[in-house]
Amino acid sequence: MNEKVTIIGGGFAGSSAALALAERGIKSVLYEMRPRKMTPAHSGGNLAELVCSNSMGSRETFSANGLLMAELAKLACPLLKIATKNTVPAGKALAVDRESFGHEVTSAIGSNPFIELIRDEISSIPSDGFVIIASGPLTSDSLIEDMKRITGGSALYFFDATSPTVTLDSIDMSKAFWGNRRDPNGADYLNCPMNEIEFKAFCDALKDAERTEIRDFEPDKLFEACLPVELLVQRDYEALRFGPLKPVGLKDPNTGKRPYAIVQLRREDSAGEYLNLVGFQTRLKYPEQKRVFSMIPALKNARWVKLGHMHKNFYFDAPRLLDEFLRLKSDNRIFLAGQITGGEGYLEAVSQGFSSACYIAMMFRDSEPMIFPEVSLLGAFPRALVSSKAECYQPQKVSFGMLPPLSENIRGRRPRREKLVARSFSALDEFIERYKP
């Protein structure tokens, strides 16, 4: 196979596609503009950089994220293998060491003879050969304009925010404890409790804190699953206390009681030197983040190594522009993968990049690809994106609701999901045996 596939973007989707194509003996040229040209959210030049959380979601098979992960594992997805090798403790979630994961992905791609890595911006889509556009939500303006020219459509967008990170040695451990709300014997999260007075004072300060002004900011363009904490607290203090600060399932060993509110921190690296504040997306001004978040008792003297910020994320109107393979309806040699499709989440991006590689391999071999079974999330997720009937197409994460209903009526959430998982695995086994994706 002498023809090279052009991949635009070295994030999760692009890296996943390049590695999967290489395993299938297909050469690719991967363009990544970083570090020559940086984005508002990235901090380095590693491929597959984790911009927000370092968690790829639940590993529990009976969660939608866990099922998608299991499906990718069944197909030996190479990027998932690298993630699994670079985990940090996070309970039942797959969280990775940002640096070691990024270094290994970059090394694996840079040393692969089937992948040519070009560190430069590409501002127009190649006019021939297969193309995977995986440039992510922070796609450069020039490429966005070229995509709009080809598709005849305008880009949609939403605003997303990131969470701050602190050093472990700066936390007052007399006012914090390790634990996991879903596992009474777990110790994967550092919990920083607050009593009612402390929580309400924190909320008052958070509500009145100064925010960064963002050009063209529209509050209704926020992604509902990652709302900034200062917006949550404006809605209702209880929205914060039973959102990211929920104390359910945790008992403070110092008091023997459940705290009024809990701020959880998760390890960012395998050594455990850095921790990020789980669910603390924010667009507060940097000095305000330090002032307000230091009101959390255990973080009074915390050293902040990274602060939260907000950025504008672009994506395209999948129902109007893409087919169920996430190819342009107007040009089936061009695939889109990752957040630029309106699919939200690291694992979702991995799955789309991987699927694009599988479909291109089929097209090299058989001229026409076969889509993954609709009873698997690998097949159901892209179908759900392109068949969305929403008046305004919004980003979506993978969910069990995307799968076709069972033919039998099964009572109980867990038994029903067990059947859905078994059905997916059976269909995937048959698909793999028949089509060798």
N, C-alpha and C positions, 0 to 999 in steps of 0.2 A: 504494500500500500504506500505509494509514493506521495499521494496528495496529502498536504498538511491541513489540519483543522486550525482555524484561527480562533483563539479564545481571548476575549477582551475582559480583563479584570482578574486579579490574583487573590481575591477574597475566598470565602468558603466555597462558593459555587464554582468559580473558575479553577481553583486548585483541585477540587474534587473531580471536575471534568478532565483536567489534564492527566491526573494520576490514573483515572479509570481508563482513559483512551490508551495511555502508555501500556497498561497491563494487557490491553487487547491488540497490541502491536501497531497502533495507529499514532503517527507523528502529529504533534501540534506545535503551534507557535503561541506562547502565552505572553500577552502584553500586560504589564503592570507599571503604572506611571510613578508609583512611590519607589524610592524616596526622592526622586528628581522633582516631582510635583506632589505636594502633600494635600490632604483634605482637612476640613475643619475638625474631624473626629479622630483620625489616625495619629499615632505618635511615633511610628517607626517604619522600617522598610520590610519587615518580615511578611511573607505571604500568609494568608488566612489569619490576619490579626484580629483578635477579639476586641471589638470597639467598646461594647457595653459590658454586660456581665461576662464572667468566665465560665458560666454554666451552659451546657448544651441540653439541659432539661432532664426530666425523670427517666430512669432506666427501667422502671417498673413496666413490664410487658402489658399490664392491664390499664395503662394510661396510653393516650393516643401517641404522645411523644415516644414512650417506651416501645410501642408496637412498631412505629416507623424505624426506630433504632434497631430493633430486632430484625426487621425486614432487610435493612441495609447490611447488617451483620451476616445474614443468611446468604447475601450476594457478595460477601467479602469486599465491601466498599473500602478502598485503601485509606481514604482520609479518616474514616471512623476508626480504623486500626491504629492510626497514629494518635488520635485523640485518646483512645483507650490506654495506650502506653504512657500517656502523660497526665494521668489523673491526679487530682488532689482530693482529700476527703470532703464529701458534700452530701452525706446521707445517701439517699436513693437517687440522687442526681448525678449526671456525668459532668463534673467540672474539671477543667484542665489548668495546668500551669501555663500561663500565657507565654512566657519566654521560651520554655523548653519545647512546647507544642509548636510555636511559630518557627523556631530554629529548625526543628526536625522537618516540618513541611517544606520550608525554604530549601533545606539541604536535599531532601528527597526529589524535589522538582529540578533544582539546579544541577544535580548530578545525573539525571535520567537522560539517556541518549535519545529517547523518543520525544523529549520536550526541549524546545528552544525558548529560553526565557529572555524577553526583551524588556529592559527597564526604560520604557519611554511611553509617552502619551500617544494614543491613537485617536485621531479626531474624526475619522470617517470609517464607515463599514466597508470592508472589502467587497468588490463586485463579483467575485467568483469564489468557489469552494465553500465548504461548510464553515459556518461561523457560530460561535456560542457567545452571546453578549451577556456577560456576568459582571458588569461594571459596578453593580451595587447601587444603593440609594444615593451615593455621593458621586454619581457619574459627572464627568466634566461637562461644562456648558456646551463645548463644541460638539461632543459626541451626542448629547441630548438633542441638539439642533439637527444633527444629521439623522438621528433616529426619527425625529418628528417629520423630517423631509420624506423619509422612506415610508413611514406608516401613515402619513397624512393626519397625524393626531397630535394633540398636546399632551405633555407629561402631567400626571397627577402628582400630588405630594402630600406628605404629612410631616409633622415636627416630632422629633424623638429626643430624649434626654439620657444622659449617663449618670452613674453614681460615683461618689468620691471613694478614695482609698486611704487607709491609715496604716501606720506601722504597729505591729503587735507589741513591741517593747514600750510604746508610749501610752498604752491603755492601762487604766487602773484596774488590775485584776481582782482587787478586793471588792469591786463593784460590778463584776461580770462573772459569768460562769459558762462552761461548755455544755452543750446539750443539743438535742434534736427533738422537735415537737412530734415527729412521726415515729420516733424510736426511743423508748425510755432508757435504753442502754447506750444510745449513740452520743457522740461528743464531737460532731462535725461542724457545729456552728457556735460562734462566741456570742452569747446573749447578754445584752446590756439592759437591765431592767430600769423602769421608772415607776415611781408611785404616782398617785393621782395629781398631787400638787405639782410635781416635776413635769409630768406630761402636759398639763394644761398651760403651765408657764412656757414650755417648749412650743406648744401649738400657737400661743399668742405671739411669740417672737417670730415663728415661721410665717404666720399669716401676714405680718406687717413688714417682713424683710424686703429689701430692695432686690429687684430682679434685673437681669441683663435684658436690655432692649434688643430685639431681634428684628431685622428688616423684613417687612412683609408678614410679620407674625400674625397668624389667625388662630385663636383658641380652639375653634371647631375643627382644626386640622391636626389635633393631637391624636396619637394612637392610644386608644382607651386602655390597652393592657399595660402601658408603661407611662402612666400619668405622673408628672412631677409631684413631689410630696406637697409643695406649696399650693398646688391646685386642689389636691385631695383635701387638705385641711380647710380650704375655703368652702368646700362643699359642706363639710361636717367634720368635727373633730373625731367622731366615732368612725367615719370612713377611713381615717388614718389608723385608729386603734384596732379596727378589725380588718384592716388591709395589711400593709407591710409591717405594722407594729403589733399584730395580734399576739396575745400571750398564751393562746390556747395550747394545751399539751405540755406546758413548761412549768417547773416549780423551782423557785430560787432556793438553793441549798442554804443560803444564809438566814432565810426566814421560814423555810418549809412551806411557803405559800406561793400561789400563782401571782406573779406581778400584775400591776395594773396595765402596763404596756411593756413591750419588749422590742428593742432594736437588735436585729441579727446581723452578724458579720460573717463572711465566708472567705476562706483562704484564697489568695490569688496565685500563690506559688507553692511548689512542693515543700520548700523549707518552712513555710508558714510564717514568713516575716511580714507579709503584707496581707491586709484583709479589706474587702470592700463592703460597704453598707448595702445590704440586700434590699432592693426595692426603693432605694433613695435617689431615684432620678430627680434632677433639679436643674433649674436655670437661674438660681440665685446668683448674685454677684459673688465673686470669689471671697472677698473679706466677710461678706454676710454668711456664706457657708461655714467658714471657720467659727464665726461668732455664734451662730444659732446651733450648729451641730455640736459645738463644745458644751452646750447646755445638757447634753446627755451625760449623766454623772460619770460613767466610766470613760468618757471621751473628753473630759475637762481639759486635759493637757496633751491631747492627741497630736501627733505630727501628721499633717496631711500631705501625702506624696502625690496625690492626684485629686483634682476637684471636678465636680460634675459640670456638664455644659449641655447645651441644646443645639441641634443642627437640623437642617431641612433635608428630608429624604424624598427622592424622586422615585416614582414607579410608573408603569404604563397600564393602560386600560385592557387587562387581559381578556375579558369577555368580548370586547370588540375587535382586538387585534390578533389574538393567538388561537391556535387549534389545541386539541387535547394533548398534543406532544409538547406544548409550549413553543411551537414554531410560529413564525409570522404566517398568517393566512395568505398574505400576498407574495411570500417567498419562502418555500418550505426548506431551503438550505440554511435559514437563519433561525437559531434557537435562542430563547431568552431563559436565563436561569438565575435564581436567587431573589433577593428583595426587589429587584427591578420588575419582577412579575406581579408584585403585590403579595407574594408569599412572605410571611414574617417569621423569622427565627433562624438560628444557626443551623440546626439539624435540617430544617426545611430547605435551606440553601444547599447543604451538602447533598440532599436527596435529589434536588433538581439538577445540579451539576452532574451527578452520577447518572441519572436517568438520561440526560442529553447525550452523554458519552455512549451509553448502551444503545440508544436509538441510532446514533450515527454509525456505530459499529454494525448494526443490522443493515443499515442503508448501504454501507460499503459492500456487505456480503450478499444481501438479498434484495436490494433496491428499495424495499418497503419495510418499515419497522412495524413491530407489533407492540401495542401499548401494554404496560403492566396491568394485571387483572384489576378490575374495578372494585373487587372485594378486598384488595390490599390498599394500604394508604399510599404506596408508591404510585398506584393507578388512580385512586380516588381523589387525592389532594389536587393534582393539576386539573382534573375534571371539574372539581368544585370551584376552582379559580375561574376557569373559562366559562362556566355555566352560571356564574353569579347573576342573580336577577335584581340586585340592589340598584336603587336609583342612582346612587353615587358609589362606585366601586371602592371598597375599603380594604386595607391589608388584612390578611387572614392567617392564623396559625392552624396547624393540623388539628383535627378533632375527630372523634368517633362518629359525630353526626354527618360526616362526609361519606361514610360507608353506606352501601345499600342496606335496607333493613333485612333482618333474618326472615326466612320463610316460615319459621315457627314462632309462636308467642312464648317467650321465656321470661318468667318473673324474676326480679332481682337484678341489680346492676352488675354485680360480679359474675354470676352465671351467664348473663347475656354477653358480657365482654369476653368471657372465656370462649364462647362459641364464635364470636367475631374474630378472635385471635386465631383459633384453630382453623377457621375457614380461610383466613388470609394465608396462613402457612401452607395449607394444603394446595391452594390455588397457585401460590408462588413456586412451590416444589414442582408442580406440573409445568408451569410456564418456563422455569429454568431448564428442565429436562427437554422440553420441546423446542425452545427458541434459542437457548444458549446466549442470553443477552450480554 
